Amino acid sequence: MSQETIKFAYWVPNVSGGLVVSKITQRTSWDIDYNRKLAQLAEQNGFDYALSQIRFTAGYGAEFQHEPVAFTHALLAATTKLKVIAAILPGPWTPAVAAKQLATIDQLTGGRVAVNIVSGWFKGEFTAIGEPWLEHDERYRRSEEFIRALKGIWTTDNFTFRGDFYRFNNYTLKPKPLQQPHPEIFQGGSSRAARDMASRVSDWYFTNGNTVAGIKAQVDDIRAKAAANGHSVKVGVNAFIIARDTEAEARAVLAEIIAQADPAAVHAFGDAARQAGQASPEGEGNWAKSSFEDLVQYNDGFKTDLIGTPRQVAERIVALKQVGVDLVLSAFLHFQEEVEYFGRHVLPLVRELEDELAAQAEALAV
Ligand SMILES: Cc1cc2nc3c(=O)[nH]c(=O)nc-3n(C[C@H](O)[C@H](O)[C@H](O)COP(=O)(O)O)c2cc1C
């Protein structure tokens, strides 16, 4: 278990409809005023990171989408400590453009930008914008080259690279990012190809929600592979958090979200998501085994089961930490008010439990 405190991130609602495919009332908005205030509340309430989303179009929910790099910059400008992770899709973005954009944002914001390289799962979106759709594992081969190119541009002068997807000739980026050696590189995706990529090049591996046992299996696999490659990678897990004063209240909210799920939209999302994990050669990865109820939250966030009283939620977070999780990526029904509730009622309990565990470990070591 890491000696560091577990970190918290939240999904930036820069797309409409919140983070559940349900008609339930959500006091969450995708506009910039709501998001600036949310980012400020999040940093005041102990959140370390915010993650913006990339989506060019949507056939279900998420009808409106703000572009994440521009949005990330706006949130960084409105905050002082929070790190904001901008999602980027290889294909529409090239590494040269991304490296330049992010280096400038890093310079303008005192070194607080990070990037999430996502490999794409939504074929309809690529078709709509006239981008070629690569088959599953090819998408990860391209993402890996993208990450290698980003690192090369950010850390060396006269960068030369001969890949199958990208080429660089003696390229020197000036100025480089403020953060050394470079802004943190996250990746989304959990198939075999995604894990192998993380074990070679990513700083962080983000995966869909899952049980503690399911997460442990991924963590063990990825850490063993990374060690064999002389690389180290941290792990972030998605969770839709419903913390309420009583467990009954929290469970009732979950039941209501699912009761009001929009079946046509959930099925459309489930169909599109078959281009992800299920399309991988091994048939694993994100959404490969998701039920209708799981799909109501875009990234299987109910499965992590951070649903209950503050103490129950805190105990489950610490259980995740004990199997090697470094960060919980959270989503909420009513973001602003629930981020505050989390900071006030859940986070102090997490820190207490972490201290207790550290003291126990120390006592055992003596
Ligand atoms: C935490 C997280 C965030 C993601 N963010 C985005 C995003 O903003 N846009 C997007 O198109 N895909 C996003 N993805 C999808 C992944 O990039 C990937 O395409 C998907 O998880 C399928 O991966 P797999 O087939 O390797 O399991 C995200 C995935 C995760 C786990």
The ligand as a Tripos MOL2 file, in Angstrom:
@<TRIPOS>MOLECULE
LIG
   31    33     1     0     0
SMALL
NO_CHARGES

@<TRIPOS>ATOM
      1 C1        -11.4030    7.5970  -16.6320 C.3       1 LIG1
      2 C2        -11.6410    7.4950  -18.0990 C.ar      1 LIG1
      3 C3        -11.8300    8.6600  -18.8350 C.ar      1 LIG1
      4 C4        -12.1000    8.6060  -20.1900 C.ar      1 LIG1
      5 N1        -12.3470    9.7650  -20.8710 N.ar      1 LIG1
      6 C5        -12.6980    9.7080  -22.1580 C.ar      1 LIG1
      7 C6        -13.0360   10.8910  -22.8790 C.ar      1 LIG1
      8 O1        -13.0330   11.9970  -22.3380 O.2       1 LIG1
      9 N2        -13.3730   10.7580  -24.1860 N.ar      1 LIG1
     10 C7        -13.3780    9.5560  -24.8300 C.ar      1 LIG1
     11 O2        -13.6820    9.5100  -26.0100 O.2       1 LIG1
     12 N3        -13.0470    8.4250  -24.1810 N.ar      1 LIG1
     13 C8        -12.7170    8.4770  -22.8710 C.ar      1 LIG1
     14 N4        -12.3940    7.3110  -22.2100 N.ar      1 LIG1
     15 C9        -12.4200    6.0420  -22.9720 C.3       1 LIG1
     16 C10       -11.0660    5.3940  -23.1900 C.3       1 LIG1
     17 O3        -10.1430    6.1840  -23.7990 O.3       1 LIG1
     18 C11       -11.1730    4.1030  -23.9910 C.3       1 LIG1
     19 O4        -11.5170    4.3630  -25.2950 O.3       1 LIG1
     20 C12       -12.2220    3.1960  -23.4190 C.3       1 LIG1
     21 O5        -12.0340    3.1380  -22.0330 O.3       1 LIG1
     22 C13       -12.1570    1.7900  -23.9700 C.3       1 LIG1
     23 O6        -11.0120    1.2090  -23.5510 O.3       1 LIG1
     24 P1        -10.6790   -0.3410  -23.6740 P.3       1 LIG1
     25 O7        -11.3010   -0.8440  -24.8830 O.co2     1 LIG1
     26 O8         -9.1800   -0.3420  -23.7380 O.co2     1 LIG1
     27 O9        -11.1260   -0.9820  -22.4250 O.co2     1 LIG1
     28 C14       -12.1340    7.3480  -20.8440 C.ar      1 LIG1
     29 C15       -11.9100    6.1830  -20.1030 C.ar      1 LIG1
     30 C16       -11.6850    6.2340  -18.7500 C.ar      1 LIG1
     31 C17       -11.4670    4.9640  -17.9740 C.3       1 LIG1
@<TRIPOS>BOND
     1     1     2 1
     2     2     3 ar
     3     2    30 ar
     4     3     4 ar
     5     4     5 ar
     6     4    28 ar
     7     5     6 ar
     8     6     7 ar
     9     6    13 1
    10     7     8 2
    11     7     9 ar
    12     9    10 ar
    13    10    11 2
    14    10    12 ar
    15    12    13 ar
    16    13    14 ar
    17    14    15 1
    18    14    28 ar
    19    15    16 1
    20    16    17 1
    21    16    18 1
    22    18    19 1
    23    18    20 1
    24    20    21 1
    25    20    22 1
    26    22    23 1
    27    23    24 1
    28    24    25 2
    29    24    26 1
    30    24    27 1
    31    28    29 ar
    32    29    30 ar
    33    30    31 1
@<TRIPOS>SUBSTRUCTURE
     1 LIG1         1 GROUP 0 **** ****
